Amino acid sequence: MASNEPDTKAANVNPNLANENSCASKINEIDTLNAICRQAKKEDKLSGKNLTELYDLFGHRFTKALEALKENRVKKYVFKPSNRIVWIVVGKEREYLLMPQAEFCTCDDFYFRVLDKQIHLCYHLIAQKIANNLNWFEVITENDEIYDCLMKEWKNLTE
């Protein structure tokens, strides 16, 4: 005789398995983005296939990243003589400080969705990765003397 009660065992998800799936998804997302960037760098362009893959992978985040790239909103600050590098993406409301090696951004999407593991990269990080691989960014050279002042300004934007 079949029971009319719902199967509660199927609904109970092992939290370790969920974390593994999230980690695997993150690795897949980042690995795929990096592979596409390597291919685009080799070909010196994003092909139609690349654009489709990136949209399939990131959806609206890729659309916003592509918009930032087209509007030249990815900035690479190089401070002299130290050669310190700071990446900024100019968003719709303010500038966002990025730390690409740590896959960190100061945007709200990063704080609320990336840190909560709903997504793995905000659109600013996606734009920076593509920009860095294809040299689609503006280089701004500044003197080391204003580094602290600019960093303070960029950090204060997040408070």
Secondary structure, 3 states (H helix, E strand, C coil): CCCCCCCHHHHCCCHHHHHHHHHHHHHHHHHHHHHHHHHHHHHCCCCHHHHHHHHHHHCHHHHHHHHHHHCCCEEEEEEECCCEEEEEEECCCCEEEEEHHHCEECCHHHHHHHCCCCCCCCHHHHHHHHHHHHCCCEEEEEEHHHHHHHHHHHHHCCC
